[in-house]
Amino acid sequence: MFCSPLELVAFISGIMTLEPGDVILTGTPPGVGRLRAGDRVVVKISSIGELDNEVVASG
């Protein structure tokens, strides 16, 4: 990472309010392609739950 998670959260919280449940996405790791309509993005955090979103085409 270019900066530490602490630096990232400090920067973001200086320009907007972070609320419980907010997710900070920092970019795409090497080897991962673009998202396309029909793809699913799932974020799982043990003891908290799961966020599951389907990518849809804009327009």
C-alpha positions as CSV (number, residue, x, y, z in Angstrom):
1,M,0.0,0.0,0.0
2,F,1.1,3.5,-0.7
3,C,0.2,4.7,2.8
4,S,-0.8,2.9,6.0
5,P,-4.4,2.2,6.9
6,L,-4.1,4.7,9.8
7,E,-3.0,7.4,7.3
8,L,-5.8,6.5,4.9
9,V,-8.5,6.7,7.5
10,A,-7.1,9.9,8.9
11,F,-7.1,11.5,5.5
12,I,-10.6,10.4,4.5
13,S,-12.1,11.4,7.9
14,G,-10.6,14.8,7.4
15,I,-12.7,15.4,4.3
16,M,-15.9,13.4,5.1
17,T,-17.6,11.7,8.0
18,L,-17.0,8.0,8.3
19,E,-20.0,6.1,9.7
20,P,-20.1,2.6,11.2
21,G,-20.3,0.1,8.3
22,D,-18.5,2.3,5.8
23,V,-16.2,0.4,3.5
24,I,-13.0,2.0,2.2
25,L,-11.8,0.6,-1.1
26,T,-8.3,1.4,-2.1
27,G,-7.9,0.0,-5.6
28,T,-7.5,-3.2,-7.6
29,P,-4.8,-5.8,-6.9
30,P,-2.7,-6.9,-9.8
31,G,-4.3,-9.6,-12.0
32,V,-7.9,-8.6,-11.4
33,G,-9.9,-7.4,-14.4
34,R,-12.6,-4.9,-14.8
35,L,-16.0,-5.4,-13.3
36,R,-18.8,-6.1,-15.8
37,A,-22.6,-6.3,-15.6
38,G,-23.6,-9.5,-13.9
39,D,-20.4,-9.7,-11.7
40,R,-20.9,-10.0,-8.0
41,V,-18.9,-8.2,-5.3
42,V,-19.1,-9.9,-1.9
43,V,-17.4,-8.5,1.3
44,K,-17.5,-10.8,4.3
45,I,-16.4,-9.9,7.8
46,S,-16.6,-12.7,10.3
47,S,-18.8,-12.0,13.3
48,I,-20.4,-9.1,11.5
49,G,-22.0,-10.3,8.3
50,E,-21.8,-10.1,4.5
51,L,-22.4,-7.5,1.9
52,D,-23.3,-8.9,-1.6
53,N,-23.8,-6.6,-4.6
54,E,-24.5,-7.4,-8.3
55,V,-22.8,-5.1,-10.8
56,V,-25.4,-3.6,-13.2
57,A,-24.8,-1.7,-16.5
58,S,-25.3,2.1,-16.2
59,G,-27.7,4.0,-18.4
